[in-house]
Amino acid sequence: MRYAPLTVPIIKRGIFLAATGLLLAGCQSSPSTLNPQGPAAARISDLTWVLFVVGGAVYVIVMALLLYALFRRRATTQSSGPPGRERWIIWGGIGLTAVVLLLIFGFAVNTLVAIARPDTADQLTVEVTGHQWWWEVHYPDEGVTTANEIHIPTGEPLEIKLKSQDVIHSFWVPELHGKLDLVPGQTNTFWLQADQDGEYWGICAEYCGIQHAKMQFVVVAQPPAELERWLQAQSQPAVTPTEPQAVRGQEVFMEANCGECHTIAGTAAGGELGPDLTHLASRRTLAAGVVENNRGNLGGWIIDPHGIKPGNLMPATPLSGEDLQALLAYLEILE
Ligand code: CUA
């Protein structure tokens, strides 16, 4: 055939891509549903393996039968065998398929029911609101507001109320649970639980605009007593600067109108368009998980946010080097 020379490289490329995919799936650094770290994710992982094994077995059996039918020695006469054999094959095929599909369906429904609610009652509620392109995190009972970071008690379920400020987003921590959408105008209730202390990566799993891929967050599972201390610290107003450079930094913050969009509790800054900065320095990342929270990245983010995350709502803030250093000195004390 004329197209044969092209087909071979395409098949080779396909095998290479499939193999690369398998290698990447085994990578522990990226969050994977096959590396469950909580009770809900464990059930989802079991379902995934059952579907994979059953689907794989069906594929192998069908292919074997197909090859058998293609290559078996043909009968010398037109007769297709004893009467009733064909009917048996047709009804057997339908019956077996129905049984396999029903069993899988039953297993899937059972998993859905099992992960709908946690086994034990949750003590803590957090409201997560999706924005283009960051996550607002609010603990209503503790009066704590932060961003792109959700702290949860290890070994205990946490109730999550999901909302959206603009478009549809989807909340997904692959190692802890499945996905649930954040839909404007409605509240969807979800829960998370982690078996071990640690940090679990979360992502937006619904295309929500140009920076959808840079809408990430981190879930920090910590012992309940440690979480208590964290909530206590986060519920306090921001520290007042005393060191001259930081005092000047607070003035720069106000002069540059940063407070129009950001809140710093205990100051005149009360904007609600962007993330609450009251305890900015305690957070692990900037720009919704895009870069590590350190002085260099924070300075770069203030001067040229679109260089890091094109299209986001934060305007570039041109500052003199001196003012920028003062502003950074101030923001760095907001722990
Ligand atoms: Cu938010 Cu995709």
py3Dmol code that shows the C-alpha trace and the ligand (Angstrom):
import py3Dmol

protein = """\
ATOM      1  CA  MET A   1       0.000   0.000   0.000  1.00  0.00           C
ATOM      2  CA  ARG A   2       1.206   3.523  -0.797  1.00  0.00           C
ATOM      3  CA  TYR A   3       0.763   4.911   2.692  1.00  0.00           C
ATOM      4  CA  ALA A   4       2.614   2.105   4.430  1.00  0.00           C
ATOM      5  CA  PRO A   5       5.919   4.058   4.861  1.00  0.00           C
ATOM      6  CA  LEU A   6       4.030   6.784   6.755  1.00  0.00           C
ATOM      7  CA  THR A   7       2.035   4.372   8.892  1.00  0.00           C
ATOM      8  CA  VAL A   8       5.105   2.794  10.507  1.00  0.00           C
ATOM      9  CA  PRO A   9       6.486   6.044  12.016  1.00  0.00           C
ATOM     10  CA  ILE A  10       2.979   6.935  13.252  1.00  0.00           C
ATOM     11  CA  ILE A  11       2.638   3.558  14.992  1.00  0.00           C
ATOM     12  CA  LYS A  12       6.150   3.935  16.461  1.00  0.00           C
ATOM     13  CA  ARG A  13       5.289   7.433  17.701  1.00  0.00           C
ATOM     14  CA  GLY A  14       2.056   6.098  19.200  1.00  0.00           C
ATOM     15  CA  ILE A  15       3.940   3.386  21.099  1.00  0.00           C
ATOM     16  CA  PHE A  16       6.500   5.961  22.275  1.00  0.00           C
ATOM     17  CA  LEU A  17       3.748   8.336  23.505  1.00  0.00           C
ATOM     18  CA  ALA A  18       1.893   5.498  25.263  1.00  0.00           C
ATOM     19  CA  ALA A  19       5.130   4.385  26.964  1.00  0.00           C
ATOM     20  CA  THR A  20       5.967   7.976  27.970  1.00  0.00           C
ATOM     21  CA  GLY A  21       2.460   8.356  29.399  1.00  0.00           C
ATOM     22  CA  LEU A  22       2.932   5.217  31.511  1.00  0.00           C
ATOM     23  CA  LEU A  23       6.322   6.431  32.725  1.00  0.00           C
ATOM     24  CA  LEU A  24       4.875   9.835  33.670  1.00  0.00           C
ATOM     25  CA  ALA A  25       1.920   8.172  35.407  1.00  0.00           C
ATOM     26  CA  GLY A  26       4.426   6.457  37.699  1.00  0.00           C
ATOM     27  CA  CYS A  27       6.039   9.782  38.584  1.00  0.00           C
ATOM     28  CA  GLN A  28       5.542  10.465  42.300  1.00  0.00           C
ATOM     29  CA  SER A  29       6.206  14.189  42.060  1.00  0.00           C
ATOM     30  CA  SER A  30       2.976  14.892  40.174  1.00  0.00           C
ATOM     31  CA  PRO A  31      -0.287  14.218  41.998  1.00  0.00           C
ATOM     32  CA  SER A  32      -1.912  11.010  40.814  1.00  0.00           C
ATOM     33  CA  THR A  33      -5.256   9.367  41.542  1.00  0.00           C
ATOM     34  CA  LEU A  34      -3.271   6.109  41.603  1.00  0.00           C
ATOM     35  CA  ASN A  35      -1.386   7.324  44.683  1.00  0.00           C
ATOM     36  CA  PRO A  36      -4.361   7.731  47.073  1.00  0.00           C
ATOM     37  CA  GLN A  37      -3.644   9.452  50.404  1.00  0.00           C
ATOM     38  CA  GLY A  38      -7.170   9.578  51.816  1.00  0.00           C
ATOM     39  CA  PRO A  39     -10.247   7.318  52.173  1.00  0.00           C
ATOM     40  CA  ALA A  40     -12.191   8.807  49.230  1.00  0.00           C
ATOM     41  CA  ALA A  41      -9.212   8.678  46.890  1.00  0.00           C
ATOM     42  CA  ALA A  42      -8.570   5.056  47.923  1.00  0.00           C
ATOM     43  CA  ARG A  43     -12.082   4.067  46.803  1.00  0.00           C
ATOM     44  CA  ILE A  44     -11.652   5.946  43.521  1.00  0.00           C
ATOM     45  CA  SER A  45      -8.294   4.250  42.970  1.00  0.00           C
ATOM     46  CA  ASP A  46      -9.893   0.798  43.568  1.00  0.00           C
ATOM     47  CA  LEU A  47     -12.604   1.615  41.015  1.00  0.00           C
ATOM     48  CA  THR A  48      -9.974   2.751  38.504  1.00  0.00           C
ATOM     49  CA  TRP A  49      -8.075  -0.539  38.830  1.00  0.00           C
ATOM     50  CA  VAL A  50     -11.262  -2.638  38.565  1.00  0.00           C
ATOM     51  CA  LEU A  51     -12.262  -0.778  35.381  1.00  0.00           C
ATOM     52  CA  PHE A  52      -8.740  -1.152  33.990  1.00  0.00           C
ATOM     53  CA  VAL A  53      -8.505  -4.898  34.709  1.00  0.00           C
ATOM     54  CA  VAL A  54     -12.048  -5.730  33.503  1.00  0.00           C
ATOM     55  CA  GLY A  55     -11.686  -3.506  30.420  1.00  0.00           C
ATOM     56  CA  GLY A  56      -8.269  -5.039  29.691  1.00  0.00           C
ATOM     57  CA  ALA A  57      -9.604  -8.602  30.054  1.00  0.00           C
ATOM     58  CA  VAL A  58     -12.561  -7.865  27.747  1.00  0.00           C
ATOM     59  CA  TYR A  59     -10.192  -6.353  25.158  1.00  0.00           C
ATOM     60  CA  VAL A  60      -7.818  -9.343  25.254  1.00  0.00           C
ATOM     61  CA  ILE A  61     -10.679 -11.899  24.986  1.00  0.00           C
ATOM     62  CA  VAL A  62     -12.399 -10.034  22.125  1.00  0.00           C
ATOM     63  CA  MET A  63      -9.116  -9.671  20.231  1.00  0.00           C
ATOM     64  CA  ALA A  64      -8.320 -13.365  20.733  1.00  0.00           C
ATOM     65  CA  LEU A  65     -11.769 -14.365  19.414  1.00  0.00           C
ATOM     66  CA  LEU A  66     -11.409 -11.973  16.485  1.00  0.00           C
ATOM     67  CA  LEU A  67      -8.017 -13.449  15.547  1.00  0.00           C
ATOM     68  CA  TYR A  68      -9.447 -16.941  15.926  1.00  0.00           C
ATOM     69  CA  ALA A  69     -12.336 -16.058  13.594  1.00  0.00           C
ATOM     70  CA  LEU A  70      -9.963 -14.498  11.045  1.00  0.00           C
ATOM     71  CA  PHE A  71      -7.412 -17.296  10.902  1.00  0.00           C
ATOM     72  CA  ARG A  72      -9.315 -20.496  11.714  1.00  0.00           C
ATOM     73  CA  ARG A  73      -9.467 -23.098   8.987  1.00  0.00           C
ATOM     74  CA  ARG A  74     -12.599 -22.508   6.913  1.00  0.00           C
ATOM     75  CA  ALA A  75     -15.189 -25.284   6.677  1.00  0.00           C
ATOM     76  CA  THR A  76     -15.255 -26.929   3.225  1.00  0.00           C
ATOM     77  CA  THR A  77     -19.064 -26.775   3.020  1.00  0.00           C
ATOM     78  CA  GLN A  78     -21.381 -23.761   3.396  1.00  0.00           C
ATOM     79  CA  SER A  79     -22.869 -25.171   6.603  1.00  0.00           C
ATOM     80  CA  SER A  80     -22.122 -22.970   9.644  1.00  0.00           C
ATOM     81  CA  GLY A  81     -22.304 -25.822  12.137  1.00  0.00           C
ATOM     82  CA  PRO A  82     -25.062 -27.552  14.072  1.00  0.00           C
ATOM     83  CA  PRO A  83     -28.442 -25.742  14.227  1.00  0.00           C
ATOM     84  CA  GLY A  84     -28.882 -23.456  17.267  1.00  0.00           C
ATOM     85  CA  ARG A  85     -25.135 -22.776  17.624  1.00  0.00           C
ATOM     86  CA  GLU A  86     -25.326 -19.314  16.086  1.00  0.00           C
ATOM     87  CA  ARG A  87     -28.231 -18.362  18.345  1.00  0.00           C
ATOM     88  CA  TRP A  88     -26.270 -19.544  21.369  1.00  0.00           C
ATOM     89  CA  ILE A  89     -23.322 -17.338  20.344  1.00  0.00           C
ATOM     90  CA  ILE A  90     -25.532 -14.250  19.909  1.00  0.00           C
ATOM     91  CA  TRP A  91     -27.457 -14.646  23.175  1.00  0.00           C
ATOM     92  CA  GLY A  92     -24.366 -15.699  25.048  1.00  0.00           C
ATOM     93  CA  GLY A  93     -22.565 -12.576  23.810  1.00  0.00           C
ATOM     94  CA  ILE A  94     -25.439 -10.287  24.821  1.00  0.00           C
ATOM     95  CA  GLY A  95     -25.901 -12.009  28.199  1.00  0.00           C
ATOM     96  CA  LEU A  96     -22.206 -11.988  29.138  1.00  0.00           C
ATOM     97  CA  THR A  97     -21.834  -8.319  28.111  1.00  0.00           C
ATOM     98  CA  ALA A  98     -24.909  -7.368  30.150  1.00  0.00           C
ATOM     99  CA  VAL A  99     -23.612  -9.202  33.235  1.00  0.00           C
ATOM    100  CA  VAL A 100     -20.151  -7.565  33.006  1.00  0.00           C
ATOM    101  CA  LEU A 101     -21.642  -4.072  32.477  1.00  0.00           C
ATOM    102  CA  LEU A 102     -24.114  -4.524  35.357  1.00  0.00           C
ATOM    103  CA  LEU A 103     -21.337  -5.663  37.720  1.00  0.00           C
ATOM    104  CA  ILE A 104     -19.183  -2.653  36.788  1.00  0.00           C
ATOM    105  CA  PHE A 105     -22.171  -0.316  37.106  1.00  0.00           C
ATOM    106  CA  GLY A 106     -22.948  -1.733  40.559  1.00  0.00           C
ATOM    107  CA  PHE A 107     -19.333  -1.271  41.663  1.00  0.00           C
ATOM    108  CA  ALA A 108     -19.284   2.324  40.350  1.00  0.00           C
ATOM    109  CA  VAL A 109     -22.567   3.232  42.095  1.00  0.00           C
ATOM    110  CA  ASN A 110     -21.315   1.624  45.304  1.00  0.00           C
ATOM    111  CA  THR A 111     -18.142   3.753  45.111  1.00  0.00           C
ATOM    112  CA  LEU A 112     -20.142   6.936  44.421  1.00  0.00           C
ATOM    113  CA  VAL A 113     -22.343   6.309  47.467  1.00  0.00           C
ATOM    114  CA  ALA A 114     -19.317   5.485  49.655  1.00  0.00           C
ATOM    115  CA  ILE A 115     -17.459   8.706  48.825  1.00  0.00           C
ATOM    116  CA  ALA A 116     -20.491  11.018  48.917  1.00  0.00           C
ATOM    117  CA  ARG A 117     -20.044  11.605  52.656  1.00  0.00           C
ATOM    118  CA  PRO A 118     -17.247  10.974  55.139  1.00  0.00           C
ATOM    119  CA  ASP A 119     -17.517   8.088  57.620  1.00  0.00           C
ATOM    120  CA  THR A 120     -17.294  10.404  60.631  1.00  0.00           C
ATOM    121  CA  ALA A 121     -18.860  13.827  61.206  1.00  0.00           C
ATOM    122  CA  ASP A 122     -16.780  16.821  60.104  1.00  0.00           C
ATOM    123  CA  GLN A 123     -15.963  19.466  62.694  1.00  0.00           C
ATOM    124  CA  LEU A 124     -14.553  22.147  60.465  1.00  0.00           C
ATOM    125  CA  THR A 125     -16.025  23.972  57.469  1.00  0.00           C
ATOM    126  CA  VAL A 126     -14.158  25.949  54.859  1.00  0.00           C
ATOM    127  CA  GLU A 127     -15.613  28.012  52.021  1.00  0.00           C
ATOM    128  CA  VAL A 128     -13.613  27.955  48.809  1.00  0.00           C
ATOM    129  CA  THR A 129     -14.483  30.508  46.132  1.00  0.00           C
ATOM    130  CA  GLY A 130     -13.067  30.233  42.625  1.00  0.00           C
ATOM    131  CA  HIS A 131     -11.835  33.383  40.902  1.00  0.00           C
ATOM    132  CA  GLN A 132     -10.092  33.821  37.552  1.00  0.00           C
ATOM    133  CA  TRP A 133      -7.459  32.518  38.468  1.00  0.00           C
ATOM    134  CA  TRP A 134      -7.040  31.909  42.159  1.00  0.00           C
ATOM    135  CA  TRP A 135      -8.782  30.344  45.125  1.00  0.00           C
ATOM    136  CA  GLU A 136     -10.222  32.339  48.017  1.00  0.00           C
ATOM    137  CA  VAL A 137     -10.228  30.253  51.188  1.00  0.00           C
ATOM    138  CA  HIS A 138     -12.417  31.272  54.123  1.00  0.00           C
ATOM    139  CA  TYR A 139     -12.997  29.555  57.489  1.00  0.00           C
ATOM    140  CA  PRO A 140     -16.306  31.203  58.541  1.00  0.00           C
ATOM    141  CA  ASP A 141     -16.376  29.984  62.156  1.00  0.00           C
ATOM    142  CA  GLU A 142     -12.779  31.025  62.834  1.00  0.00           C
ATOM    143  CA  GLY A 143     -12.920  34.292  60.847  1.00  0.00           C
ATOM    144  CA  VAL A 144      -9.887  33.336  58.773  1.00  0.00           C
ATOM    145  CA  THR A 145      -9.403  34.299  55.130  1.00  0.00           C
ATOM    146  CA  THR A 146      -6.459  33.214  53.029  1.00  0.00           C
ATOM    147  CA  ALA A 147      -5.775  32.198  49.444  1.00  0.00           C
ATOM    148  CA  ASN A 148      -4.571  29.224  47.434  1.00  0.00           C
ATOM    149  CA  GLU A 149      -3.828  27.218  50.582  1.00  0.00           C
ATOM    150  CA  ILE A 150      -6.236  25.017  52.539  1.00  0.00           C
ATOM    151  CA  HIS A 151      -5.160  23.664  55.904  1.00  0.00           C
ATOM    152  CA  ILE A 152      -6.959  20.520  57.066  1.00  0.00           C
ATOM    153  CA  PRO A 153      -6.741  18.277  60.156  1.00  0.00           C
ATOM    154  CA  THR A 154      -4.956  14.979  59.397  1.00  0.00           C
ATOM    155  CA  GLY A 155      -7.207  11.938  59.749  1.00  0.00           C
ATOM    156  CA  GLU A 156     -10.394  13.991  60.090  1.00  0.00           C
ATOM    157  CA  PRO A 157     -12.879  15.032  57.424  1.00  0.00           C
ATOM    158  CA  LEU A 158     -13.292  18.704  56.541  1.00  0.00           C
ATOM    159  CA  GLU A 159     -16.439  20.084  54.901  1.00  0.00           C
ATOM    160  CA  ILE A 160     -15.848  22.310  51.884  1.00  0.00           C
ATOM    161  CA  LYS A 161     -18.424  24.665  50.409  1.00  0.00           C
ATOM    162  CA  LEU A 162     -17.531  25.469  46.825  1.00  0.00           C
ATOM    163  CA  LYS A 163     -18.639  28.704  45.135  1.00  0.00           C
ATOM    164  CA  SER A 164     -17.560  30.720  42.123  1.00  0.00           C
ATOM    165  CA  GLN A 165     -17.213  34.449  41.657  1.00  0.00           C
ATOM    166  CA  ASP A 166     -17.136  34.370  37.842  1.00  0.00           C
ATOM    167  CA  VAL A 167     -17.097  31.249  35.647  1.00  0.00           C
ATOM    168  CA  ILE A 168     -17.243  27.499  36.275  1.00  0.00           C
ATOM    169  CA  HIS A 169     -14.105  26.064  37.888  1.00  0.00           C
ATOM    170  CA  SER A 170     -13.486  22.571  39.230  1.00  0.00           C
ATOM    171  CA  PHE A 171     -11.850  21.660  42.526  1.00  0.00           C
ATOM    172  CA  TRP A 172      -9.525  18.651  42.360  1.00  0.00           C
ATOM    173  CA  VAL A 173      -6.941  17.239  44.768  1.00  0.00           C
ATOM    174  CA  PRO A 174      -6.129  13.981  42.931  1.00  0.00           C
ATOM    175  CA  GLU A 175      -4.509  12.248  45.926  1.00  0.00           C
ATOM    176  CA  LEU A 176      -7.434  13.006  48.261  1.00  0.00           C
ATOM    177  CA  HIS A 177     -10.741  12.929  46.361  1.00  0.00           C
ATOM    178  CA  GLY A 178     -12.510  13.266  43.003  1.00  0.00           C
ATOM    179  CA  LYS A 179     -13.502  16.521  41.328  1.00  0.00           C
ATOM    180  CA  LEU A 180     -16.396  18.860  42.017  1.00  0.00           C
ATOM    181  CA  ASP A 181     -17.382  21.965  40.049  1.00  0.00           C
ATOM    182  CA  LEU A 182     -17.610  25.505  41.444  1.00  0.00           C
ATOM    183  CA  VAL A 183     -20.674  26.974  39.770  1.00  0.00           C
ATOM    184  CA  PRO A 184     -21.641  30.691  39.874  1.00  0.00           C
ATOM    185  CA  GLY A 185     -24.830  31.274  41.861  1.00  0.00           C
ATOM    186  CA  GLN A 186     -24.808  27.968  43.729  1.00  0.00           C
ATOM    187  CA  THR A 187     -22.966  26.265  46.574  1.00  0.00           C
ATOM    188  CA  ASN A 188     -21.693  22.707  46.116  1.00  0.00           C
ATOM    189  CA  THR A 189     -20.736  20.791  49.236  1.00  0.00           C
ATOM    190  CA  PHE A 190     -17.668  18.575  49.220  1.00  0.00           C
ATOM    191  CA  TRP A 191     -15.251  17.063  51.729  1.00  0.00           C
ATOM    192  CA  LEU A 192     -11.585  16.181  52.032  1.00  0.00           C
ATOM    193  CA  GLN A 193      -9.629  13.897  54.326  1.00  0.00           C
ATOM    194  CA  ALA A 194      -5.947  12.955  54.347  1.00  0.00           C
ATOM    195  CA  ASP A 195      -4.477   9.924  56.133  1.00  0.00           C
ATOM    196  CA  GLN A 196      -1.005  11.445  56.652  1.00  0.00           C
ATOM    197  CA  ASP A 197       0.445  14.868  57.416  1.00  0.00           C
ATOM    198  CA  GLY A 198       1.767  16.490  54.273  1.00  0.00           C
ATOM    199  CA  GLU A 199       1.162  18.810  51.349  1.00  0.00           C
ATOM    200  CA  TYR A 200      -1.156  17.743  48.567  1.00  0.00           C
ATOM    201  CA  TRP A 201      -1.344  19.577  45.272  1.00  0.00           C
ATOM    202  CA  GLY A 202      -4.706  20.759  43.939  1.00  0.00           C
ATOM    203  CA  ILE A 203      -5.657  22.074  40.520  1.00  0.00           C
ATOM    204  CA  CYS A 204      -8.545  23.604  38.638  1.00  0.00           C
ATOM    205  CA  ALA A 205      -9.973  20.820  36.488  1.00  0.00           C
ATOM    206  CA  GLU A 206     -12.389  22.824  34.328  1.00  0.00           C
ATOM    207  CA  TYR A 207     -11.132  25.136  31.589  1.00  0.00           C
ATOM    208  CA  CYS A 208     -11.873  28.639  32.886  1.00  0.00           C
ATOM    209  CA  GLY A 209      -9.876  30.990  30.676  1.00  0.00           C
ATOM    210  CA  ILE A 210      -6.359  31.700  29.524  1.00  0.00           C
ATOM    211  CA  GLN A 211      -4.635  31.030  32.876  1.00  0.00           C
ATOM    212  CA  HIS A 212      -6.666  27.920  33.775  1.00  0.00           C
ATOM    213  CA  ALA A 213      -3.460  25.867  33.967  1.00  0.00           C
ATOM    214  CA  LYS A 214      -2.021  28.347  36.494  1.00  0.00           C
ATOM    215  CA  MET A 215      -4.918  28.022  38.935  1.00  0.00           C
ATOM    216  CA  GLN A 216      -3.442  25.738  41.551  1.00  0.00           C
ATOM    217  CA  PHE A 217      -3.477  25.397  45.314  1.00  0.00           C
ATOM    218  CA  VAL A 218      -1.950  23.359  48.083  1.00  0.00           C
ATOM    219  CA  VAL A 219      -3.736  21.378  50.787  1.00  0.00           C
ATOM    220  CA  VAL A 220      -1.720  21.201  53.998  1.00  0.00           C
ATOM    221  CA  ALA A 221      -2.724  18.303  56.261  1.00  0.00           C
ATOM    222  CA  GLN A 222      -1.444  18.802  59.804  1.00  0.00           C
ATOM    223  CA  PRO A 223      -2.181  17.423  63.303  1.00  0.00           C
ATOM    224  CA  PRO A 224      -5.419  18.952  64.699  1.00  0.00           C
ATOM    225  CA  ALA A 225      -3.561  20.795  67.502  1.00  0.00           C
ATOM    226  CA  GLU A 226      -1.156  22.350  64.999  1.00  0.00           C
ATOM    227  CA  LEU A 227      -4.090  23.343  62.771  1.00  0.00           C
ATOM    228  CA  GLU A 228      -5.702  24.980  65.811  1.00  0.00           C
ATOM    229  CA  ARG A 229      -2.571  27.111  66.332  1.00  0.00           C
ATOM    230  CA  TRP A 230      -2.470  28.006  62.631  1.00  0.00           C
ATOM    231  CA  LEU A 231      -6.131  29.125  62.667  1.00  0.00           C
ATOM    232  CA  GLN A 232      -5.504  31.127  65.822  1.00  0.00           C
ATOM    233  CA  ALA A 233      -2.532  32.923  64.230  1.00  0.00           C
ATOM    234  CA  GLN A 234      -4.368  33.524  60.939  1.00  0.00           C
ATOM    235  CA  SER A 235      -7.382  35.049  62.710  1.00  0.00           C
ATOM    236  CA  GLN A 236      -5.217  37.867  64.137  1.00  0.00           C
ATOM    237  CA  PRO A 237      -4.955  41.250  62.400  1.00  0.00           C
ATOM    238  CA  ALA A 238      -1.720  42.028  60.578  1.00  0.00           C
ATOM    239  CA  VAL A 239       1.337  43.045  62.572  1.00  0.00           C
ATOM    240  CA  THR A 240       2.102  46.764  62.687  1.00  0.00           C
ATOM    241  CA  PRO A 241       5.500  47.620  61.194  1.00  0.00           C
ATOM    242  CA  THR A 242       8.022  49.270  63.523  1.00  0.00           C
ATOM    243  CA  GLU A 243      11.269  49.014  61.550  1.00  0.00           C
ATOM    244  CA  PRO A 244      11.650  52.214  59.371  1.00  0.00           C
ATOM    245  CA  GLN A 245      11.893  50.462  55.999  1.00  0.00           C
ATOM    246  CA  ALA A 246       8.778  48.382  56.724  1.00  0.00           C
ATOM    247  CA  VAL A 247       6.940  51.507  57.974  1.00  0.00           C
ATOM    248  CA  ARG A 248       7.795  53.192  54.665  1.00  0.00           C
ATOM    249  CA  GLY A 249       6.664  49.985  52.880  1.00  0.00           C
ATOM    250  CA  GLN A 250       3.213  50.258  54.389  1.00  0.00           C
ATOM    251  CA  GLU A 251       3.009  53.854  53.104  1.00  0.00           C
ATOM    252  CA  VAL A 252       4.033  52.648  49.630  1.00  0.00           C
ATOM    253  CA  PHE A 253       1.294  50.000  49.806  1.00  0.00           C
ATOM    254  CA  MET A 254      -1.324  52.666  50.494  1.00  0.00           C
ATOM    255  CA  GLU A 255       0.091  55.223  48.029  1.00  0.00           C
ATOM    256  CA  ALA A 256       0.119  52.662  45.210  1.00  0.00           C
ATOM    257  CA  ASN A 257      -3.568  51.929  45.935  1.00  0.00           C
ATOM    258  CA  CYS A 258      -2.893  48.238  46.581  1.00  0.00           C
ATOM    259  CA  GLY A 259      -5.623  48.445  49.235  1.00  0.00           C
ATOM    260  CA  GLU A 260      -8.263  49.053  46.553  1.00  0.00           C
ATOM    261  CA  CYS A 261      -8.074  45.348  45.687  1.00  0.00           C
ATOM    262  CA  HIS A 262      -6.409  43.709  48.691  1.00  0.00           C
ATOM    263  CA  THR A 263      -7.321  43.507  52.360  1.00  0.00           C
ATOM    264  CA  ILE A 264      -4.783  43.722  55.176  1.00  0.00           C
ATOM    265  CA  ALA A 265      -6.775  43.294  58.387  1.00  0.00           C
ATOM    266  CA  GLY A 266      -5.985  46.010  60.931  1.00  0.00           C
ATOM    267  CA  THR A 267      -5.168  48.620  58.251  1.00  0.00           C
ATOM    268  CA  ALA A 268      -7.218  50.840  55.926  1.00  0.00           C
ATOM    269  CA  ALA A 269      -6.687  48.333  53.095  1.00  0.00           C
ATOM    270  CA  GLY A 270     -10.024  46.582  52.595  1.00  0.00           C
ATOM    271  CA  GLY A 271     -10.297  45.667  48.896  1.00  0.00           C
ATOM    272  CA  GLU A 272     -11.950  42.383  48.014  1.00  0.00           C
ATOM    273  CA  LEU A 273     -11.018  41.923  44.368  1.00  0.00           C
ATOM    274  CA  GLY A 274      -7.710  40.165  45.006  1.00  0.00           C
ATOM    275  CA  PRO A 275      -6.403  37.805  47.683  1.00  0.00           C
ATOM    276  CA  ASP A 276      -6.379  38.858  51.352  1.00  0.00           C
ATOM    277  CA  LEU A 277      -2.767  39.734  52.234  1.00  0.00           C
ATOM    278  CA  THR A 278      -3.076  39.878  56.041  1.00  0.00           C
ATOM    279  CA  HIS A 279      -0.798  36.832  56.427  1.00  0.00           C
ATOM    280  CA  LEU A 280       0.778  36.766  52.976  1.00  0.00           C
ATOM    281  CA  ALA A 281       4.257  35.909  54.252  1.00  0.00           C
ATOM    282  CA  SER A 282       2.987  32.659  55.819  1.00  0.00           C
ATOM    283  CA  ARG A 283       1.885  31.282  52.449  1.00  0.00           C
ATOM    284  CA  ARG A 284       3.908  28.807  50.419  1.00  0.00           C
ATOM    285  CA  THR A 285       3.216  30.111  46.918  1.00  0.00           C
ATOM    286  CA  LEU A 286       2.318  33.243  44.962  1.00  0.00           C
ATOM    287  CA  ALA A 287      -0.058  33.664  42.015  1.00  0.00           C
ATOM    288  CA  ALA A 288      -2.069  30.504  42.864  1.00  0.00           C
ATOM    289  CA  GLY A 289       0.721  27.965  43.074  1.00  0.00           C
ATOM    290  CA  VAL A 290       2.669  29.344  40.136  1.00  0.00           C
ATOM    291  CA  VAL A 291       5.860  30.435  41.918  1.00  0.00           C
ATOM    292  CA  GLU A 292       7.407  29.929  45.343  1.00  0.00           C
ATOM    293  CA  ASN A 293       6.686  32.726  47.828  1.00  0.00           C
ATOM    294  CA  ASN A 294      10.085  34.398  48.226  1.00  0.00           C
ATOM    295  CA  ARG A 295      11.398  37.962  48.010  1.00  0.00           C
ATOM    296  CA  GLY A 296      12.549  37.761  44.395  1.00  0.00           C
ATOM    297  CA  ASN A 297       9.313  36.277  43.088  1.00  0.00           C
ATOM    298  CA  LEU A 298       7.199  38.706  45.124  1.00  0.00           C
ATOM    299  CA  GLY A 299       9.138  41.671  43.726  1.00  0.00           C
ATOM    300  CA  GLY A 300       8.790  40.309  40.183  1.00  0.00           C
ATOM    301  CA  TRP A 301       5.081  39.726  40.726  1.00  0.00           C
ATOM    302  CA  ILE A 302       4.489  43.328  41.908  1.00  0.00           C
ATOM    303  CA  ILE A 303       6.484  44.938  39.083  1.00  0.00           C
ATOM    304  CA  ASP A 304       5.423  42.631  36.244  1.00  0.00           C
ATOM    305  CA  PRO A 305       2.605  40.230  37.177  1.00  0.00           C
ATOM    306  CA  HIS A 306       1.819  39.569  33.522  1.00  0.00           C
ATOM    307  CA  GLY A 307       5.316  38.292  32.905  1.00  0.00           C
ATOM    308  CA  ILE A 308       4.513  35.496  35.360  1.00  0.00           C
ATOM    309  CA  LYS A 309       0.823  35.038  34.583  1.00  0.00           C
ATOM    310  CA  PRO A 310      -0.374  36.830  31.420  1.00  0.00           C
ATOM    311  CA  GLY A 311      -3.955  38.074  31.474  1.00  0.00           C
ATOM    312  CA  ASN A 312      -4.460  38.102  35.251  1.00  0.00           C
ATOM    313  CA  LEU A 313      -6.280  41.012  36.898  1.00  0.00           C
ATOM    314  CA  MET A 314      -3.332  42.325  38.955  1.00  0.00           C
ATOM    315  CA  PRO A 315      -2.050  45.523  37.320  1.00  0.00           C
ATOM    316  CA  ALA A 316       1.677  46.115  36.996  1.00  0.00           C
ATOM    317  CA  THR A 317       2.886  48.539  39.683  1.00  0.00           C
ATOM    318  CA  PRO A 318       5.849  50.648  38.577  1.00  0.00           C
ATOM    319  CA  LEU A 319       7.881  51.538  41.693  1.00  0.00           C
ATOM    320  CA  SER A 320      11.339  52.929  42.277  1.00  0.00           C
ATOM    321  CA  GLY A 321      13.863  50.376  43.523  1.00  0.00           C
ATOM    322  CA  GLU A 322      13.836  51.985  46.946  1.00  0.00           C
ATOM    323  CA  ASP A 323      10.039  51.903  47.241  1.00  0.00           C
ATOM    324  CA  LEU A 324       9.915  48.323  46.009  1.00  0.00           C
ATOM    325  CA  GLN A 325      12.453  47.214  48.631  1.00  0.00           C
ATOM    326  CA  ALA A 326      10.453  49.036  51.325  1.00  0.00           C
ATOM    327  CA  LEU A 327       7.204  47.424  50.144  1.00  0.00           C
ATOM    328  CA  LEU A 328       8.839  43.982  50.171  1.00  0.00           C
ATOM    329  CA  ALA A 329      10.216  44.627  53.666  1.00  0.00           C
ATOM    330  CA  TYR A 330       6.656  45.376  54.794  1.00  0.00           C
ATOM    331  CA  LEU A 331       4.990  42.430  53.038  1.00  0.00           C
ATOM    332  CA  GLU A 332       7.626  40.067  54.442  1.00  0.00           C
ATOM    333  CA  ILE A 333       6.580  40.760  58.028  1.00  0.00           C
ATOM    334  CA  LEU A 334       2.952  39.811  57.342  1.00  0.00           C
ATOM    335  CA  GLU A 335       3.257  36.311  58.779  1.00  0.00           C
TER     336      GLU A 335
END
"""
ligand_1 = """\
2
CUA
Cu -10.412 27.704 37.185
Cu -9.818 26.282 35.348
"""
view = py3Dmol.view(width=600, height=400)
view.addModel(protein, "pdb")
view.setStyle({"model": 0}, {"cartoon": {"style": "trace"}})
view.addModel(ligand_1, "xyz")
view.setStyle({"model": 1}, {"stick": {}})
view.zoomTo()
view.show()
